[in-house]
Amino acid sequence: TPSLSSYALHISSKGVLTWGASAATNYQLKLSGNLNVYGQGVYNMGTVGTPCPRDSTMTLIMDCLANVEIGIMVRNLGEFNTQGLSRTSGKNIYYCKLNTDEAIASTSLGVDTDTGWLDNDEIVVASTTRTAGQCEAGTLNGAAGASTLTVDGFGGAGGGLAFAHSGTSPTQAEIILLTRNVLIRGVSATLQTYLDIKQTATVDCDWTQFKWFGSGTANKRGIDNGATTGSVSFRYCSIDKFSVTNSYGYNQTAATSSNSTFSNNVIWNVANESIQIAATTGTWTLDSN
């Protein structure tokens, strides 16, 4: 069983790991031990200047044999970057709203935004009743139209919606996009991984999907941001199926926390708290999620 000293990938001072960034390439790395980024080490899964191209993917699989057996730790003064792109150039759309009422089994959803989302992208439609279980996930069947999403993979007849959803204000259903071209994931809904960010780490994650993270164990709850004077930013990311009991989504753990931003993200199917902020002092940003 891997422990904190069992490294599949260990990036130390002045070490830099940067993924390839060629067009039309599906990159994948599977680790069966911890990923540790130490002081002055750098992990780049895309960079701000060279993000993952839209027609490529980057997938990091943390190959756990037991839940949170292995994970990602960004130590003090370590740097961790993941940079994807929106699905279509010029369309930084991570959610939209229904603007037509949709019945059970509907496969054509009227929406208020030209999303630019792509064939087989995974989406979630919010419940518009007081029944949380009527939130539901499915996929696009073809690229999005300017005002329509054609869907399948839902629980209704023919892959259509399993539940009716309102598209009329003030109860318009929100529709979120889970798919990103940069993905970090565990193995399954019972074999999850974690991300542990220490006090002076630097983390910058844009357009990244985090799937199957978390547990009830401290520092392995999901995305644990313990930064105090470091710099942490999650923007346009998706938190997807943090399913194990007591998993958290974004967990900002430090009592004093500055330089942390969690904005324009979407969250689906988290076992415990989607967002928890322990900070009572400092300056941080949480908005548009």
C-alpha positions in Angstrom: 0.0 0.0 0.0 1.5 3.4 -1.0 2.3 5.8 1.8 3.5 9.4 1.9 7.0 8.1 1.1 5.7 6.0 -1.9 6.1 8.3 -4.9 5.2 7.5 -8.4 6.2 11.1 -9.3 8.4 13.3 -7.1 9.2 16.8 -8.3 11.8 18.5 -6.2 13.6 21.9 -6.2 14.2 23.2 -9.8 12.5 20.1 -11.2 9.9 20.9 -13.9 7.5 18.5 -15.5 5.5 19.9 -18.4 3.0 17.9 -20.5 3.2 17.9 -24.3 0.8 20.4 -26.0 0.5 19.2 -29.6 -2.8 19.6 -31.4 -5.1 16.6 -31.9 -3.4 14.5 -29.3 -4.9 12.6 -26.3 -2.2 12.6 -23.6 -2.6 10.2 -20.6 -0.5 9.6 -17.5 -1.5 6.9 -14.9 0.2 6.9 -11.5 0.2 4.1 -9.0 1.8 6.1 -6.3 1.7 9.7 -4.9 2.4 12.8 -7.0 4.4 15.2 -4.8 5.4 18.7 -5.9 8.0 20.1 -3.4 9.4 23.6 -2.9 10.5 25.2 -6.2 9.3 22.2 -8.1 6.8 22.8 -10.9 4.1 20.6 -12.4 2.5 21.9 -15.7 -0.5 20.2 -17.2 -0.7 23.0 -19.7 0.4 26.5 -18.8 -1.2 29.9 -19.1 0.9 30.6 -22.2 0.5 27.1 -23.7 -2.8 25.5 -22.5 -4.0 22.1 -23.7 -5.2 22.7 -27.3 -9.0 22.5 -27.8 -8.7 19.4 -30.0 -6.5 17.6 -27.5 -7.0 16.1 -24.1 -4.8 15.6 -21.0 -5.8 13.0 -18.5 -4.1 12.2 -15.2 -5.3 9.0 -13.5 -4.5 8.3 -9.9 -4.6 4.6 -9.9 -5.8 3.8 -6.3 -6.3 0.3 -5.0 -8.1 1.6 -1.9 -9.9 4.9 -1.5 -7.5 7.9 -1.1 -4.6 5.5 -1.0 -2.7 7.9 -3.2 -3.1 11.5 -4.1 -1.6 14.8 -5.2 0.3 16.9 -2.6 1.5 20.4 -3.5 4.0 21.2 -0.7 5.2 24.6 0.6 6.6 26.7 -2.3 5.6 24.0 -4.9 3.8 25.0 -8.0 0.9 23.1 -9.7 -0.7 24.3 -12.9 -3.5 22.8 -15.0 -4.7 24.8 -18.0 -7.4 23.7 -20.4 -9.6 25.7 -22.7 -13.3 26.3 -23.2 -15.0 23.9 -25.7 -15.2 26.5 -28.5 -13.0 29.5 -29.1 -14.6 32.8 -27.9 -17.3 31.0 -25.8 -16.3 30.8 -22.2 -19.6 29.2 -21.3 -19.7 26.8 -18.3 -23.5 26.9 -17.7 -26.7 28.1 -19.3 -30.4 28.0 -18.5 -33.4 26.3 -20.0 -35.7 28.8 -21.7 -38.4 26.3 -22.7 -40.4 24.0 -20.4 -39.2 20.4 -21.0 -41.3 17.3 -20.5 -40.2 13.9 -19.4 -38.3 12.1 -22.3 -37.5 15.4 -24.0 -34.3 15.1 -26.1 -34.2 18.7 -27.4 -33.6 21.4 -24.8 -34.2 25.0 -25.5 -31.5 27.2 -23.9 -30.7 30.9 -23.5 -27.1 30.8 -24.6 -25.0 29.7 -27.6 -22.8 27.5 -25.5 -20.4 26.0 -28.1 -20.5 22.7 -26.3 -19.5 19.6 -28.2 -20.9 16.1 -29.1 -20.7 13.7 -26.1 -20.0 16.5 -23.6 -21.5 15.6 -20.2 -24.1 18.0 -18.8 -26.3 18.2 -15.7 -29.8 19.7 -15.6 -30.9 21.1 -12.2 -34.2 20.2 -10.6 -36.9 22.8 -10.7 -39.0 21.2 -8.0 -38.1 20.8 -4.3 -36.9 17.3 -5.0 -33.1 17.3 -5.3 -33.1 13.8 -6.9 -34.6 15.3 -10.0 -31.2 16.8 -10.9 -29.9 14.6 -13.7 -26.9 14.0 -15.9 -26.6 13.1 -19.6 -24.7 13.9 -22.7 -25.0 16.0 -25.8 -26.0 14.1 -29.0 -24.2 16.3 -31.5 -22.7 19.7 -31.1 -24.8 22.4 -29.4 -27.0 24.6 -31.6 -27.2 28.3 -31.0 -30.4 27.9 -28.9 -30.8 24.1 -28.6 -29.1 21.2 -26.9 -29.9 17.8 -28.4 -29.3 15.2 -25.7 -29.1 11.5 -24.9 -27.8 9.4 -22.0 -30.4 10.7 -19.5 -32.7 8.3 -17.7 -35.9 8.9 -19.7 -37.3 7.1 -22.7 -34.8 7.2 -25.7 -32.2 8.7 -23.5 -34.3 11.8 -22.9 -35.0 13.5 -19.6 -36.2 11.4 -16.7 -38.0 14.4 -15.1 -39.8 17.5 -16.3 -37.9 20.8 -15.9 -39.1 24.4 -16.0 -37.7 26.8 -18.5 -39.9 29.7 -17.3 -38.6 32.5 -15.0 -38.1 32.5 -12.1 -37.7 28.7 -12.0 -35.5 28.2 -15.1 -33.3 25.1 -14.7 -29.6 25.7 -14.8 -27.6 23.4 -17.0 -23.9 22.9 -16.2 -21.1 21.5 -18.3 -18.9 18.9 -16.6 -16.5 18.0 -19.5 -13.1 19.7 -19.8 -10.2 18.8 -22.0 -7.9 18.6 -18.9 -9.0 15.8 -16.5 -7.6 14.6 -13.2 -9.5 11.6 -11.7 -9.5 8.7 -9.4 -10.4 5.2 -10.5 -14.1 5.1 -9.6 -16.8 6.3 -7.3 -15.4 4.1 -4.6 -11.6 4.5 -5.4 -11.1 8.2 -5.2 -8.0 10.4 -5.0 -7.3 13.8 -3.4 -5.5 17.1 -3.8 -3.8 18.5 -0.7 -2.4 22.1 -1.1 0.0 23.4 1.6 0.4 26.8 3.1 2.8 28.5 0.7 2.0 26.5 -2.4 1.1 28.1 -5.8 -1.8 26.5 -7.7 -3.5 27.7 -10.9 -6.2 25.5 -12.4 -8.4 26.7 -15.3 -10.9 24.6 -17.3 -10.0 21.4 -15.5 -12.3 18.5 -14.5 -11.7 16.9 -11.1 -13.6 13.6 -10.9 -13.8 11.0 -8.1 -12.0 12.8 -5.3 -12.4 12.7 -1.5 -13.0 10.8 1.8 -13.7 11.5 5.4 -10.0 11.8 6.2 -8.3 15.1 7.0 -6.3 16.5 4.1 -7.9 13.9 1.8 -11.4 15.3 1.8 -11.4 16.3 -1.9 -9.7 19.5 -3.0 -8.2 20.7 0.3 -6.8 24.2 0.1 -4.6 24.9 3.1 -2.9 27.9 1.6 -2.3 30.9 3.9 0.2 33.1 2.1 0.4 31.0 -1.1 -1.6 31.7 -4.2 -4.5 29.4 -5.3 -6.9 29.8 -8.1 -9.6 27.5 -9.5 -11.6 29.0 -12.4 -13.9 27.4 -14.9 -13.3 24.0 -13.4 -15.8 21.2 -12.7 -16.0 19.2 -9.5 -17.6 15.9 -10.5 -18.8 12.9 -8.5 -16.9 13.2 -5.2 -19.0 10.3 -4.1 -17.4 8.5 -1.1 -19.2 9.3 2.3 -18.0 12.6 3.8 -16.1 13.8 0.7 -16.0 17.6 0.3 -15.7 19.5 -3.0 -13.7 22.6 -2.5 -12.5 22.7 1.2 -10.6 25.9 2.1 -9.1 24.7 5.5 -6.9 27.5 6.8 -8.2 29.9 9.5 -6.3 32.7 7.8 -6.4 32.5 4.0 -5.5 35.1 1.4 -4.8 34.9 -2.4 -7.4 32.2 -2.9 -9.9 32.4 -5.7 -12.7 29.9 -6.5 -14.8 31.3 -9.3 -16.9 30.3 -12.4 -16.8 26.6 -11.4 -19.5 24.0 -11.5 -20.2 21.2 -8.9 -22.1 18.0 -9.2 -22.8 15.1 -6.9 -20.7 15.7 -3.8 -21.3 13.4 -0.8 -20.9 16.1 1.9 -20.3 19.9 1.6 -19.8 21.2 -1.9 -17.9 24.2 -0.6 -16.5 24.8 2.9 -14.6 27.9 3.9 -12.9 27.8 7.3 -11.2 31.1 6.9 -12.2 33.9 9.4 -9.5 36.3 8.4 -7.7 37.2 5.1 -8.9 38.2 1.7 -10.2 35.5 -0.7 -12.7 35.3 -3.6 -15.7 33.0 -4.0 -18.1 33.9 -6.8 -20.1 33.0 -9.9 -20.1 29.2 -9.2 
